[in-house]
Amino acid sequence: MNPPDKQPTSSVRYAQISADETGQRIDNYLLRQFKGVPKSHIYRILRKGEVRVNKKRIKPTYKLAEGDEVRLPPVRTGEQKTRRPPDEVIKRLESRIVYDDDRLIVVNKPAGLAVHAGSGVDFGVIDAMKIIDTRAKDLFLVHRLDRDTSGCLLIARDRSALGDL
């Protein structure tokens, strides 16, 4: 039986790379596919040849191309530990949106708020922006600012906008 905080993927899966995912490194792609899995494990399954692209072994630096077929082995994924940001944080960030269009959001991040959850932080700007921006299934951080730094933060709505920026 698996520990309660781990969920195994049932079997090998195959994924077709879309135009939005083109140009992304395979290691970064796998980190997004297997949320909660340590980087060391991602690199181990790449080294062992468990992940294949177009039926061939690849290096972690391989850049995906549209139409590539990626073999994704069964991997135990950790439970996500992000917490929903409080309503006051969401309202505060919503009022600090400087620019918003189909491809990009610019938000004036206040000091004291982390960009991402993790390292003892339950939520970050990205988590709040996913609640504010109901249109986007994913948001992509163009750059980051330290937790104690304020300033404009660029967030792409899709991978192509991220690549352009």
N, C-alpha and C positions, 0 to 999 in steps of 0.2 A: 504494500500500500504506500502511496506517495504522501509526503508530509503535507499538511493542510495548506501551507502557503505556496506550494508548487503545483502547477498544472501542466501535465505532459500534453504535447500535441500528439494526436493519435497515430499518425503515419506520415510517410513521405508525401510532400505536396510539391506541385510544380506551379510556378508563377511565370506569367508572360510579362515582360517589361514594356510599359507604356511610354508614350512620347514624353510625358511629364517626368518619368524616372530616368530618362536617358542622361548619360554623363555622370551619374552618381556612382561613387565607388561601392564595390560589393560589400565591403565591411560596414559602411554606413547604412546601406540598404538592409543588411541583416540586423543591425542594431534596431532599426525601425520595425522590422518584422517580428523580432523576438524581444519585445519590451521587457525589461527586468532581468535579462540574461547578462551576466558580466562580460565585459569586452574580452577577457582572457578566454572565456568559453567560445565566443564567436571566432576568435583567431585559431583556437584549437580545432574546431570543426572545419575551418578552411584548410588548415595545415594537413589534416587527416584525409582531405578529399571528400568529405561528406557533403559539402556544398559543391555543386557543379553548374557550370553555365554552358549550355548547348552540348551537354554530355562530356565536357572536358573539365579537368581540374583548373583552377584559377588562383591567382595570388590575391591577397587582400587589396592591392592597389588597382585591380582590374576595374575599368570603367564600363558600366552597363550601356548597352545599345538597345534601341527600340527593337522589339521582337525577340530579344534574347529569352531563352527558356532557362529559368533558375530552378534547380532541384533544392528543396528545403527539407532537411532531415527532421525527424522528430526531436524536439528540444523541450526541456522543462523550462517553463517561463515563471518568473517570480511574480507575485501579486503586486499590482501597482499600489503604492502607498500615498499617492497624492490625495489631499483633502480639498474639498470645495472651498474656494476663497470666501471669506465673509462678505455679506452684501455691501458693507461700507467700503471695502476694498474695490469691489466691482464698480460701484457708483463713482468712486474717486477716479479710477482709471478711465471709465467711460467719459467723464468730464474732461479728461486730459488728452483725448484723441485730437491730434493736430491735423491729420490728413487721413482720408479714407477713400479708396477707389476699388475697382474690381481686382487689382493685383497687389495693392500695398496698403498697409496701415502704418501710420507714424503716431506713436504715443509718447508723451512727455513723462517718462518714468520718474516717480519720486524717489528720493534717497530712502534707504531702509527697506526697500522691497526687492526681493530676489527676482531674477528673470525666470529661473527654472526652479522647480521643486528638487529636493535632494539635499544631502549633507546636513540633515537636521532641520530642513525647511519643508514645511508641509505643502506649500503652494507657491506659485510665482506669477509673474505678469502673464506668461503664456497661458497658464491655466485659467486666469481671469478673462483673458481675451477670447478664449474658446467659448466661454459662456456669453460674453458680450456679442461676439460675431457668430451668430447662428448659421450664417451662410457657408462658412468654410468648414470642411470636414477635418482639415489639417491646417495648421499655421506653421510657418518656417521662420525661424529667427535668422535675420541677415547678419547681425553682429550681436555682441552682448555688452552689457554694462555691469560693473561690479554692484553688489548689493547696496553698498553705501554711496554709490554714485547716482546722481540725477542726470537726466538728459533725454534727448530724443532717441527712441528705439525704433528701428525699422523691422517690420514684420511682413513677410511675403505671404500672400494667400495661396500661392501654388508654386510648384517646383520650378517652373519656367521663369517666373518672376524672380525667384531666389537666384537662379543661374544668371539672369540678366544683371542683377544687382551685385 
